[in-house]
């Protein structure tokens, strides 16, 4: 198998070590520690075949070694496809954001390997604990995946049963698999239209409500400038960080998050991923 090499020079700060730390703790992945390199496998959106990835960083440059030429997908996963320099201006406008960035310099949002996996996680984690959802995802990967990659949409679509998955969730996963295969549930399709259109399209899929649609578009497709109004933890974090008596009203939420443009998704991620210093 021929390896493909690529190098990305991020626009703005980026520290691979922070992405690795996040992935080690994130229930959706829980990647084991592997030194200073990031290694993972997933089914590429280009052909839904498994691909192995190794990411390393030397100075500002991020080096990729891949078993298929999927550097654009890896860039999206690590938010290296987006110019991060506007964070400086955002921090200048908002002292709370400035404190967040100072607490974890170089962190960028880390996305699901694909919107397909994000959607599957959304369904698997519905009405159950994250620990249980993680266990089910790991069993599905172990029994049906290839080289530690979560199964492709075709594999899931053909599965008559999945470990830990009840018939309702199985039916929903089958519908998501069909949407991924027909191109609806892909980064290309979701990023090609305005966010409100993409969110509406996602909510037409079985089992995908507003919360899950936000997750898929922001953390699956990597859309950089959405303020997710459906995320309770974000509302609570904003209440505490901005010393509000109650969770923000819709008007307060808009007033605060408008100052985060053009990277509202990023700042929303930081509020959930970075403990705010006292």
C-alpha positions in Angstrom: 0.0 0.0 0.0 1.5 3.3 -1.1 1.6 6.1 1.5 0.7 9.6 0.5 2.4 12.6 2.0 1.2 16.2 2.5 2.1 19.2 4.5 -0.3 21.9 5.8 0.9 25.2 7.2 -2.0 26.5 9.4 -3.3 30.0 9.1 -3.2 31.1 12.7 -2.2 29.2 15.8 -2.4 25.4 16.0 -0.9 22.9 18.4 -1.4 19.3 17.5 -0.7 18.2 21.1 -3.9 19.9 22.2 -6.0 18.1 19.5 -4.5 14.8 20.7 -5.3 15.5 24.3 -8.9 16.3 23.4 -9.3 13.1 21.3 -7.9 11.0 24.1 -10.7 12.3 26.4 -13.6 12.7 23.9 -16.1 9.8 24.4 -16.8 9.6 20.6 -13.2 8.6 19.9 -11.2 8.0 23.1 -8.0 7.4 21.1 -5.2 5.9 23.1 -2.1 8.0 23.7 0.5 7.5 20.9 3.3 9.9 21.7 3.5 13.2 19.8 1.8 11.8 16.7 -1.9 11.5 16.0 -2.9 8.2 14.4 -6.4 7.2 13.4 -8.4 5.3 10.8 -11.7 6.0 9.2 -13.7 5.5 6.0 -13.0 8.3 3.6 -15.9 10.2 2.1 -14.2 9.9 -1.3 -15.0 6.2 -1.7 -16.0 4.9 1.8 -12.9 2.8 2.0 -10.8 2.7 5.2 -7.8 4.9 5.3 -5.0 5.2 7.9 -3.7 8.6 9.0 -0.7 9.8 10.8 -0.3 13.4 11.7 2.8 15.1 13.2 3.9 18.6 13.7 7.3 20.3 13.4 7.3 24.0 14.1 4.3 25.5 12.3 4.1 22.8 9.7 1.7 19.8 10.0 2.8 16.7 8.2 0.4 14.0 7.0 1.1 10.4 6.1 -2.0 8.8 4.6 -2.9 5.5 2.8 -5.0 7.6 0.4 -4.8 11.2 -0.7 -7.3 12.6 1.7 -5.5 15.7 3.0 -8.6 17.9 2.5 -10.6 15.6 4.8 -7.8 15.6 7.5 -7.6 19.4 7.3 -11.4 19.6 8.0 -11.1 17.1 10.9 -8.4 19.3 12.6 -10.0 22.6 11.4 -6.9 23.4 9.4 -9.1 24.2 6.4 -10.1 27.4 8.1 -8.2 30.6 8.7 -7.8 30.9 12.5 -6.3 34.4 12.5 -9.7 36.1 13.2 -9.5 34.7 16.7 -7.1 37.6 17.6 -9.8 40.2 16.8 -12.5 38.2 18.5 -10.4 38.0 21.7 -9.8 41.8 21.4 -13.6 42.3 21.4 -14.4 39.8 24.1 -12.3 39.5 27.3 -13.9 36.1 28.1 -12.8 34.6 24.8 -9.4 36.1 25.4 -9.2 34.1 28.7 -10.3 30.9 27.0 -7.6 31.3 24.3 -4.9 32.0 26.8 -5.9 28.8 28.7 -5.3 26.6 25.7 -3.3 28.4 23.0 -3.3 26.5 19.7 -6.4 24.4 20.3 -8.8 24.2 17.3 -12.1 22.4 17.1 -11.6 18.7 16.4 -14.3 17.2 14.2 -15.7 13.7 13.8 -13.9 11.9 11.0 -17.0 12.4 8.8 -20.5 13.8 9.1 -21.6 10.2 8.7 -19.9 9.2 11.9 -21.2 12.3 13.6 -24.8 11.3 12.7 -24.2 7.8 13.9 -22.9 9.1 17.2 -26.0 11.3 17.5 -28.3 8.3 17.1 -26.3 6.0 19.3 -26.1 8.5 22.1 -29.9 9.3 22.1 -31.6 8.3 25.4 -28.5 6.7 26.8 -25.4 7.6 28.6 -22.2 8.6 26.8 -20.5 5.6 28.3 -23.0 3.2 26.9 -23.0 5.0 23.5 -19.2 4.7 23.5 -19.3 1.0 24.3 -21.8 0.4 21.5 -19.8 2.3 19.0 -16.6 0.4 19.9 -18.4 -2.9 19.6 -19.8 -2.0 16.2 -16.3 -0.9 15.1 -14.7 -4.1 16.4 -17.2 -6.5 14.8 -17.9 -4.7 11.5 -15.2 -2.2 11.0 -11.9 -2.5 9.2 -8.5 -1.5 10.7 -10.2 0.2 13.7 -12.3 2.3 11.3 -16.0 2.7 12.0 -17.9 0.8 9.4 -18.8 2.4 6.1 -22.4 3.4 5.3 -22.7 0.4 3.0 -21.7 -2.0 5.7 -24.2 -0.5 8.2 -27.0 -0.5 5.5 -26.5 -4.2 4.9 -26.4 -5.1 8.6 -29.5 -6.9 9.9 -28.5 -6.2 13.5 -25.9 -4.2 15.3 -24.6 -4.9 18.8 -26.4 -2.9 21.5 -28.7 -1.2 18.9 -32.4 -1.5 19.2 -34.7 -1.8 16.1 -35.7 1.9 16.1 -32.1 3.1 16.2 -31.1 0.4 13.6 -33.8 1.8 11.2 -32.4 5.3 11.8 -28.9 4.2 11.1 -30.0 2.5 7.9 -31.6 5.8 6.8 -28.4 7.8 7.6 -26.3 5.2 5.7 -28.5 5.7 2.6 -28.2 9.5 3.0 -24.4 9.2 3.2 -24.3 7.0 0.1 -26.5 9.3 -2.0 -24.3 12.3 -1.1 -26.8 14.1 1.2 -24.9 13.4 4.4 -21.4 14.5 3.3 -19.2 17.4 3.9 -19.4 18.6 0.3 -23.2 18.8 0.3 -23.5 20.3 3.8 -20.9 23.0 3.3 -22.1 23.9 -0.2 -25.3 25.5 1.1 -26.2 28.1 3.7 -26.2 26.8 7.3 -30.0 27.2 7.7 -30.5 25.1 4.5 -28.1 22.4 5.7 -29.7 22.2 9.1 -33.1 21.9 7.6 -31.9 19.1 5.3 -30.4 17.2 8.3 -33.6 17.5 10.3 -35.4 15.7 7.5 -33.4 12.6 8.3 -35.0 10.1 10.7 -33.9 10.6 14.3 -32.1 13.9 13.6 -33.6 16.9 15.6 -32.2 20.4 16.1 -29.5 19.3 18.6 -28.2 16.5 16.4 -28.3 18.6 13.3 -26.1 21.2 15.0 -23.7 18.5 16.0 -23.5 17.0 12.5 -23.0 20.4 10.7 -20.6 21.9 13.2 -18.6 18.9 14.5 -19.1 16.7 11.5 -18.9 18.9 8.4 -16.8 21.5 10.3 -18.9 24.5 9.5 -17.0 27.3 11.3 -19.5 30.0 12.0 -22.7 28.7 13.7 -23.8 29.5 17.3 -25.6 26.4 18.4 -28.7 27.5 20.4 -29.6 23.9 21.2 -26.5 23.1 23.4 -27.5 23.3 27.1 -23.9 23.1 28.2 -23.0 26.1 26.1 -25.8 28.1 27.5 -24.7 27.2 31.1 -21.1 28.1 30.3 -22.1 31.5 28.9 -24.2 32.2 32.0 -21.3 31.5 34.3 -18.6 33.2 32.1 -20.6 36.4 31.6 -21.9 36.4 35.1 -25.6 36.3 34.1 -28.3 35.6 36.8 -29.9 33.0 34.5 -29.1 31.2 31.2 -29.0 33.8 28.4 -32.2 34.8 26.7 -32.2 34.5 22.9 -31.5 38.2 22.6 -28.6 37.9 25.1 -27.3 34.8 23.3 -27.3 36.6 20.0 -25.6 39.7 21.4 -22.8 37.7 22.9 -22.2 35.2 20.1 -22.4 37.8 17.3 -19.1 39.1 18.6 -17.6 35.7 17.9 -18.1 36.0 14.1 -16.7 34.6 11.8 -15.7 31.7 14.1 -18.8 31.2 16.3 -18.6 27.4 16.0 -15.0 27.6 17.2 -15.7 29.7 20.2 -18.7 27.6 21.1 -16.3 24.6 21.0 -13.8 26.3 23.3 -16.4 27.0 25.9 -17.1 23.2 26.1 -13.5 22.0 25.8 -11.6 24.5 27.9 -12.1 24.9 31.6 -12.4 28.7 32.1 -9.8 30.0 34.6 -11.2 31.7 37.6 
